[in-house]
Amino acid sequence: MSPTKKLVCWSCKEEVEVSAKPTRNDTCPRCDQPVKCCYNCRFYDRNANQQCLEPQAEWVRYKEKANFCEYFTLRGPVTAVPPTASQESQKSDNKGQKSRARVNNQNSTDQPQKKDKTKAAWDSLFKE
């Protein structure tokens, strides 16, 4: 028996067990979509060149269909971990500190003088 691996199917979003080395003919047991497709590959990235992080991989037009890609590797199951209460309170504290820092910077009297000096230096470059 071949080893299995857990995968969150791109189509039905269910966690399923599939063989660790799927073939082109393997399908998801729940939705019957191909397992060996770009959407289930760890190299798939919608924003990357040719939507693949593997630079030597050939272009695959239909990402949802089974393909013959030699670089295909199953991506791991995606599990979302909810933030703890202490992490949320730290985030809110950091936001408060940042907003106070912005207010302090806006009230500073150095800002207008700095702008005037910069503008004067810029204008002096283009005097005739």
C-alpha positions as a LaTeX table, in Angstrom:
\begin{tabular}{lrrr}
\hline
Residue & $x$ (\AA) & $y$ (\AA) & $z$ (\AA) \\
\hline
Met1 & 0.00 & 0.00 & 0.00 \\
Ser2 & 1.37 & 3.42 & $-0.97$ \\
Pro3 & 1.79 & 6.17 & 1.61 \\
Thr4 & $-0.97$ & 8.74 & 1.80 \\
Lys5 & $-1.01$ & 12.46 & 2.42 \\
Lys6 & $-3.74$ & 14.86 & 3.53 \\
Leu7 & $-4.77$ & 17.55 & 1.10 \\
Val8 & $-7.38$ & 20.29 & 1.05 \\
Cys9 & $-8.95$ & 19.93 & $-2.38$ \\
Trp10 & $-8.98$ & 23.15 & $-4.41$ \\
Ser11 & $-12.49$ & 22.44 & $-5.69$ \\
Cys12 & $-14.56$ & 21.12 & $-2.77$ \\
Lys13 & $-12.35$ & 22.61 & 0.01 \\
Glu14 & $-12.57$ & 19.34 & 1.94 \\
Glu15 & $-9.58$ & 17.66 & 3.56 \\
Val16 & $-9.04$ & 14.32 & 1.84 \\
Glu17 & $-6.39$ & 11.61 & 1.91 \\
Val18 & $-4.67$ & 10.94 & $-1.40$ \\
Ser19 & $-1.59$ & 8.98 & $-2.41$ \\
Ala20 & 1.69 & 10.80 & $-1.77$ \\
Lys21 & 2.65 & 10.45 & $-5.46$ \\
Pro22 & $-0.60$ & 10.96 & $-7.37$ \\
Thr23 & $-0.86$ & 10.01 & $-11.03$ \\
Arg24 & $-2.65$ & 11.91 & $-13.75$ \\
Asn25 & $-5.70$ & 9.65 & $-13.34$ \\
Asp26 & $-6.17$ & 10.16 & $-9.57$ \\
Thr27 & $-9.20$ & 12.19 & $-8.56$ \\
Cys28 & $-10.59$ & 13.67 & $-5.36$ \\
Pro29 & $-12.86$ & 11.08 & $-3.73$ \\
Arg30 & $-15.42$ & 13.78 & $-2.81$ \\
Cys31 & $-15.78$ & 15.96 & $-5.92$ \\
Asp32 & $-14.10$ & 13.82 & $-8.60$ \\
Gln33 & $-11.73$ & 16.61 & $-9.69$ \\
Pro34 & $-8.14$ & 15.69 & $-10.69$ \\
Val35 & $-5.61$ & 15.64 & $-7.87$ \\
Lys36 & $-2.58$ & 16.19 & $-10.11$ \\
Cys37 & $-3.45$ & 19.70 & $-11.26$ \\
Cys38 & $-1.76$ & 23.06 & $-10.76$ \\
Tyr39 & $-4.20$ & 24.20 & $-8.08$ \\
Asn40 & $-3.11$ & 21.31 & $-5.81$ \\
Cys41 & 0.62 & 21.87 & $-6.43$ \\
Arg42 & 2.88 & 23.56 & $-3.90$ \\
Phe43 & 4.52 & 25.57 & $-6.72$ \\
Tyr44 & 1.26 & 27.17 & $-7.89$ \\
Asp45 & 1.18 & 30.94 & $-7.33$ \\
Arg46 & $-1.39$ & 33.09 & $-9.07$ \\
Asn47 & 0.97 & 36.10 & $-9.12$ \\
Ala48 & 4.12 & 34.31 & $-10.33$ \\
Asn49 & 5.38 & 34.10 & $-13.90$ \\
Gln50 & 3.23 & 31.49 & $-15.70$ \\
Gln51 & 1.52 & 31.11 & $-12.29$ \\
Cys52 & 4.25 & 28.69 & $-11.18$ \\
Leu53 & 7.18 & 29.16 & $-8.78$ \\
Glu54 & 9.18 & 26.41 & $-10.50$ \\
Pro55 & 11.23 & 28.26 & $-13.17$ \\
Gln56 & 11.82 & 25.20 & $-15.37$ \\
Ala57 & 8.20 & 24.04 & $-15.52$ \\
Glu58 & 6.42 & 24.24 & $-18.85$ \\
Trp59 & 3.35 & 26.43 & $-19.36$ \\
Val60 & 0.08 & 24.73 & $-18.40$ \\
Arg61 & $-2.94$ & 26.40 & $-19.91$ \\
Tyr62 & $-5.74$ & 24.76 & $-17.91$ \\
Lys63 & $-4.69$ & 24.85 & $-14.27$ \\
Glu64 & $-7.74$ & 22.90 & $-13.04$ \\
Lys65 & $-7.17$ & 19.89 & $-15.31$ \\
Ala66 & $-4.80$ & 16.96 & $-14.84$ \\
Asn67 & $-1.41$ & 17.48 & $-16.46$ \\
Phe68 & 1.96 & 15.83 & $-17.05$ \\
Cys69 & 4.09 & 18.29 & $-15.06$ \\
Glu70 & 7.27 & 16.63 & $-13.78$ \\
Tyr71 & 7.66 & 19.15 & $-10.94$ \\
Phe72 & 4.25 & 18.52 & $-9.38$ \\
Thr73 & 4.38 & 18.23 & $-5.58$ \\
Leu74 & 1.30 & 18.05 & $-3.38$ \\
Arg75 & 0.81 & 21.13 & $-1.26$ \\
Gly76 & 0.23 & 20.60 & 2.42 \\
Pro77 & $-3.14$ & 21.00 & 4.10 \\
Val78 & $-3.94$ & 24.59 & 4.93 \\
Thr79 & $-4.98$ & 24.99 & 8.54 \\
Ala80 & $-6.00$ & 28.35 & 9.94 \\
Val81 & $-5.03$ & 28.97 & 13.54 \\
Pro82 & $-7.26$ & 31.51 & 15.26 \\
Pro83 & $-5.33$ & 34.27 & 17.04 \\
Thr84 & $-5.23$ & 34.14 & 20.81 \\
Ala85 & $-6.58$ & 36.94 & 22.99 \\
Ser86 & $-3.07$ & 38.09 & 23.94 \\
Gln87 & $-2.07$ & 38.42 & 20.27 \\
Glu88 & $-5.16$ & 40.52 & 19.53 \\
Ser89 & $-4.49$ & 42.84 & 22.48 \\
Gln90 & $-0.87$ & 43.31 & 21.33 \\
Lys91 & $-2.10$ & 44.29 & 17.87 \\
Ser92 & $-4.49$ & 46.88 & 19.30 \\
Asp93 & $-1.71$ & 48.29 & 21.54 \\
Asn94 & 0.62 & 48.63 & 18.54 \\
Lys95 & $-2.07$ & 50.43 & 16.54 \\
Gly96 & $-2.56$ & 52.93 & 19.37 \\
Gln97 & 1.17 & 53.64 & 19.59 \\
Lys98 & 1.43 & 54.20 & 15.84 \\
Ser99 & $-1.49$ & 56.63 & 15.77 \\
Arg100 & $-0.04$ & 58.59 & 18.71 \\
Ala101 & 3.32 & 58.78 & 16.93 \\
Arg102 & 1.64 & 60.15 & 13.80 \\
Val103 & $-0.13$ & 62.86 & 15.81 \\
Asn104 & 3.14 & 63.84 & 17.50 \\
Asn105 & 4.89 & 64.09 & 14.13 \\
Gln106 & 2.15 & 66.28 & 12.69 \\
Asn107 & 2.34 & 68.72 & 15.63 \\
Ser108 & 6.11 & 69.10 & 15.33 \\
Thr109 & 7.36 & 72.57 & 14.37 \\
Asp110 & 10.39 & 71.15 & 12.53 \\
Gln111 & 8.29 & 69.90 & 9.63 \\
Pro112 & 7.45 & 73.30 & 8.01 \\
Gln113 & 11.03 & 74.55 & 8.38 \\
Lys114 & 12.37 & 71.39 & 6.78 \\
Lys115 & 9.94 & 71.75 & 3.87 \\
Asp116 & 10.96 & 75.40 & 3.37 \\
Lys117 & 14.66 & 74.50 & 3.33 \\
Thr118 & 14.06 & 71.68 & 0.87 \\
Lys119 & 11.98 & 73.90 & $-1.41$ \\
Ala120 & 14.61 & 76.65 & $-1.29$ \\
Ala121 & 17.36 & 74.17 & $-2.19$ \\
Trp122 & 15.28 & 72.86 & $-5.08$ \\
Asp123 & 14.51 & 76.36 & $-6.37$ \\
Ser124 & 18.19 & 77.35 & $-6.16$ \\
Leu125 & 19.08 & 74.54 & $-8.56$ \\
Phe126 & 17.04 & 76.09 & $-11.35$ \\
Lys127 & 17.85 & 79.79 & $-10.98$ \\
Glu128 & 19.13 & 81.51 & $-14.06$ \\
\hline
\end{tabular}
